[in-house]
C-alpha cells in the first residue's frame, strides 16, 4: 500500500509537529507557576531596619520579608504620639494588625488597594503586616502628630534607607 503523502513532505511535517510539541510544553509549565511574574521587591527593602526596636526613635519602620510587608511605629517616651498614613497598591492587599491597642484603627478600601491607618502610640510598637498579592507599586505616606513625617523619620529595609520624599513610591 502506497502512502498518499510524498516522502519529501513527511520529514518537514514530522519536524513541525515535534517543534509544535516543544512550544506546548513551556505553556503548560507557565500555567502551573504563580500568576505573579513581577519578580522580587528590591533588595534595599528586604529585612527589618537594624535600628528598629520598641521604644526606638520616633517614626515609621517599613520592610519586606518572605511573608510580606511590615509597618511598625514607635517612639522613645511613654507619652501619646499619633501616627497615621496611607498605603496604595496597584493590586489588592490583605492586612493583619500587630500589637494594636484600643483606639488604634486601620481600614482597607472596598477594592483592597488603599489602606489607611491611625495609631495612638505610647512608646511600644504598633503595626501592620501587609500582603500585596502581585502588586508592583506601593505608594506610601506617613504622618506624625498631624504633619508629614520628615524623611529622616522613615526607615526602609535592613539598611534603614530614608526615602527621598514623603509620600514616596516603592517599585518592583
N, C-alpha and C positions, 0 to 999 in steps of 0.2 A: 504494500500500500504506500502510495506516494503522498507526502505532505503537501498541503496547499501553499505553505509558506516557503519561499525560496531560502536556501541556506544563508545567502548573503544578508537577509533581513533578520534571521533568527538571532545571530550574535548581538547586533545592536539592541534588539528588543529585550533580550535577556539582560544585557548590561544596564539598560534604562530601568528595568524592574528592580534590579539589585540597588541601583542608585536611589530609586524612589523609596525602597525599604529603609535605606540608610537615613533618609530625611525624616521618616516616620518615627524612628527610634528617639531622636532628641526631642521631638514634640511630646512624646509620651513622658519622657523624663522631666521636661519642664512642667508638665501638668501636675506632676507629683510634688514639685517644690512649692514652698510658701508663695503666696501671691505677691509678697513684697520683695521687689528686686532692687530696691533703692540702695542697698549696701548699708554698712555700719555708720553710726554717727561719728563725727571726727574724734580722733584720739585725744584732742585737747579738752573734751568734755567728760572723759571717762574717769571714774573714781571720785570719791568724796574729797573735797578740798582738805589739804593737810592741816589747815588752821581751824577746821570745823570742830566744835565741841560745845556741849551745853554750857551756857554762860559765857560764850566767846564774844568776840567783837560783834556789835550790833549790825545786822544785815541779813541778806539772802544768800544762802549757800545752795548751789544748784549743780547737780551732776547726773551722769548716766551710768548704769551698770547693765548687766545681762537681764536684770529684772525690770528695767525701765528707768524713768526719770525720777529724781528725788529733789524735793524742795524743802529746805528747812530754814527756819528763822530762829534767832536767839539774840540775847544781849546780856551785858555784864551784870547789871543790877537786878534786884527783885521788884523794882517799880514797874508799873504797867507801861508798855510801849506798843503802839498799834502798828501792825504791818498789814498791807493789803497788796493786791496785784491782780494781774490778768495774764493768762497764757492762752494763745490762739494757735491751733494746729491746723494743718491743711488735710487732716484725716481725723476720724473720731478718736476720742480719748476715753479712758476709764480712770477713776481716781479712788484712792483709799486714804483715809485720814491717818495721821501719825501723831500720837500724844496730844491731841486737841483737848482743850478744856471747855467748860460751859461758856457759851458766848462766842466761841470760835466758829466761823461758818465758811463754807465753800459751796459753790454751785456750778453745775455743768449745764450748758445750754441744751436745748432740745435736740440739736444736730450733733451734740457731743464734741464740738470743735472749739468751744470757748469755755474756759474755766476761770472763775473769779473766786477770790478768797479774801477773808479778813480775819486776822488773828489778834487777840489781846495777849501779848507775851509778857511773862513775868520773870524772864531770865532763864527759863529752861528751854526746851525745844518744842516748837510747833511745826507741823509739816504735812506734806502730802507726798504720796507715791503715785506716779502717773505712768500709764502705759499709753503709747501713742499709735498703736497698730502700725501702719506703714507711712506715717507722716514723714515728709521730707523737709518740713519747715516748721519751726516754732518761733512765735513772736512773743516776747516776754517783757512785762513791765512790772516793776516793783515800787512800792511806796512805804515810807516810814513816817508816822505822825502826820499823815496827810500830804506829804511832799515827796516828789520823786526821789528814790534812793540815789545818793551820789554813786558814781560808778565804782569808787573805791570801797563801797559797802556791798558789792555784789561779787561773790567768788564763784567761779565756774571750773569744774573739773579738779583733778588731783593737784595741779599746779596752782590753783586758785586764781586763774586769769580773771581780769576785770574786763567787762565789755567796753567798747568804745563810746557807747551812749546808753541811755535808759529812756525809752524802751530799746530793745535790741532783738536781733534775729539770729537763730542758730539753724544752719542748713546742713543737710546730709551731703 
